[in-house]
Amino acid sequence: MKKYKIAVAAILLAGSSMAFTSCIGSFALTNKVLAWNNQVGNKFVNELVFVAFCILPVYEVTSLADLLVVNSIEFWSGTNPVTASTQVIDTENGRYLIDCDGKGYTITLASTGEKTRLEFIQDTQTWALETSEGELMPFMTFVDDSHVKMVKPDGDFQLVDLNEQGLMAYSAACGMAPMAMR
């Protein structure tokens, strides 16, 4: 009987540590269902699907799964398993595997296993390349809705307008023709 009480206590402790992690979480699974519903059709179809999902209890089940499992994984690991995905892209230079973990991308050349990591730094709104030494080297920072700062070949940054003229000016400063002009 004593072993039974210890086992129950251990299960309750493990369950409560997952349920009470002090993290609201992103509720990614529930949000994916909501996003899917928003693109189903017009607002009347969306409302019918929403009501049906409430009755069936799709939203209740996804919210509970997010609350008890997915958000806990996100809190402890720092990544959300629902947002993680892998894409395969075939090019004339080979096959690339692109893994998204919610914080950035790991690009792997399938033939050699060579990896490149691109990471988004949320607090500075900056994309950075991870060097072989594990350091992050910024290459683009969002300034506002119509400007970014881009790294140039000499390591300096240039303010770039997010339009065709800005792209052409940045390409000229880097000594290359824009992709659309090639």
N, C-alpha and C positions, 0 to 999 in steps of 0.2 A: 504494500500500500504506500510506503514511503517513496519508493522509486516512481510510482505513478504520480505522486504530488510534485516531485522534482521535475519530472518530464512535463507536466502541465504548466508548472511555473516557468520552465525554460521556453516552452512554446508561447506562453503569454508575453514573456519578456521580449522574445524575438518579434512577435507580431506587433507589440506596442512600439518597439524601436522603429519599425517601418512605418507605422501609422502616425506617430507623433514626432516627425523629424523637423518640425518647425519650418517647413518649406511649403509654400502655397503651390509651387510648381507651375508648369506651363499648360497642363491639361492638353497635351498635344494630340492624344487619341480622340478626345471629345471634339477638339477644334478641327481635326481632319474630317470628322463626320459632319460637323456644321458647315465647313467649307465645301464639302461635296454637295450638301443640300442646297447651298446658295447658288450653285451652278447648274442645278437640275433643270430649271425652267424659269418661267416668270414668277412673280411674287405670289400668285395664287397657288401654283404647283408647289412652290417652296413651303408655303404655309401648310398645305395638305400633308406633305412629307414630314414636316416638323411635328404636326399633331399625331400622325401615325407612329413616328418614332418615339414620341412620348408615351403613347398607349402601349406599344409593343415591349417594352422599355429599353430601347436602344440607347438613348441618352443616359438613362440611369445606370445601365451596365458599363458604358464607356467611362462615365464619371467615376464610378466605383473602382474600375480597373485603374484609371489614372490616379485616383486618390491613394489606393492601397499598394499599387505595384509600380507603375510607370514613374510617378513623381518621386517615389522613394529612390528608385534607381537613378533618376536624374539628380537628386540631391546628393547621394553618396558618391556617384561616379563623375558627376559634372557634365554628363552627356545624356540626352534623351534617346532611348532606343527606338522610339517611334519616328523621330526626325532623321535617324541615321539611314543612309541608303548607299548603294553602289551602282554606278553606271558604267557600261562598257562602250568605248568609242573606238571604232576602227578608222585609221587614217592611212595615208600612203607611207607614213613613217613607222607604222606599227599599231598594235592594240594597246590602248590605255585603259586602266581601271581607275575610276574616280570615286573615292569614298567621301561621303559627306557625314560629319559627325555633329552638325549643329553649330560648331565653332569655326569650321573651315573645311578645307578639302585636302585630301592626300591623293596625289596623282602618281600612279605606278605604271611604268612601262612594262608590260607583261613579259616581253621576251627576255629582259635582263633583270627585272625586279627593282630597277632604279626608281627611287621615290623622291617626290618633290612635295613639300607641305606649304600650303597657303592658309594663313590664319587671319581671321577678322578680330581685331582688338576693339571691343565694343565701346569702352570708355573714351577712346580717342577717334573712333570711327575710321580706323586705319586697316588696310589690307597689308599684310607682311609676308615675306618669304622666309621660311626657316632655313638657315644655313646648315652646312654639314656639322658645324660646331654646336648646333642647337640654339643659336641666337636668332632673334626675329629682326629681319631687315625690312623696314617699311618701304613700300613702293607706291601707295596711293592712299590719300586721306581725303575724306569728304569734307568740304568746307561748308557748302550749303546746297540747295537743290539744283543749282546750275554751275557749280564750280568744284573742282577737285585739285589737289596738289599732287603732281606726278613726279617721280624721280627721273632725272635725266642721266645719260651715260656717265657724266662727270661726278655724279653723286648728289648734285644740287637738286632742289625741288623747283618746279615751275607751276604757277597757277594756271589751270587750263579751264576754258569755258567749255561746257558740255554742249557743243554744237559743232557743225561741220568746220567752221573757221577755227575754232579752238583746237580741234583734232589736227587740222592742217598745220597750224602754227606749232603745235607740240611735235608733230612728226618732222617738221623742218628743223626744229631745234635739236632733235635727236639724229638728224642726218639720214632720214629715211622717208620714203613716200608712204602716204596713208594706204591702208589695205584696199579701200574702195577705189583708189586711183591706179592701182597696179594692173 
